[in-house]
Amino acid sequence: MKKNIVAGNWKMNTTLEEGKALATSICELIINKPLSAISGNPEVIFFPPFTHLTEIVKIAKKVKGVYVGAQNCYSTDKGAYTGEVSATMLKSIGATHVLVGHSERRQYFKEDDQALAAKVSQAIDNSLIPVFCCGELLPERKSEQHFNVVKQQIVKSLFWMDEADFKKVVIAYEPVWAIGTGETASPQQAQEMHEFIRNLINEKYGMEIANSISILYGGSCNAQNAKELFKQTDVDGGLIGGASLKSSDFFQIICSF
Ligand code: 13P
């Protein structure tokens, strides 16, 4: 069965102390109202900056259903790659997930489909769950290329996997025009794309696997609009940016199933 998930991508925000306070505050809210008692029994994942991971893992470890992932990893396991961090290293400090292919990585760091496939492979080889991000740019949506763009991203970076590995992946649909803009995809637009993605998976891996993959929505998802989005049949939660930095808002999103 697919899981409901609410993940917070903190991006390049918070000092270590601020990050610890944020994670602690969210964890306290969850201790008071356990995830198992919340409708949809969601999992929660924090994606803090690399520098905070070890400390945030310590905080999250105490709370059932709360996990910690990194925002990126490198495409090979070790060597002379100054400044990079490997999936092996992330695993060694207790991370369980890693974001792969966030649009900001694609846009500012020129990560292409091939590099992203290698990162997914690194994640799987190190027993980390890749949360693979896909989504179209505004001109691509305007020219009605959005389905094709998302299909290409998924086919090129994920569909090389065998069934056993593909089953471990989480997908996040994040239309680039909705990220940090305050302009959310409508629940219908989100559902339509999520259903398209699930159908793609069905064609490649079959219905059972398609129905077991969590597909999250990201892009100006907040405490006000999360409920309508999560109500959609194929929306299994959210990957939250700005609204994940305020504990009360993030907790309200967790309670939106
Ligand atoms: P916002 O929620 O700030 O739009 O960011 C979404 C996002 O990029 C999550 O990865």
Residues whose N, C-alpha, C, O or C-beta is under 5 A from the ligand:
A	BS01	13P	N9 A178 I179 G180 T181 G218 G219 S220 C221 L239 I240 G241 G242 A243
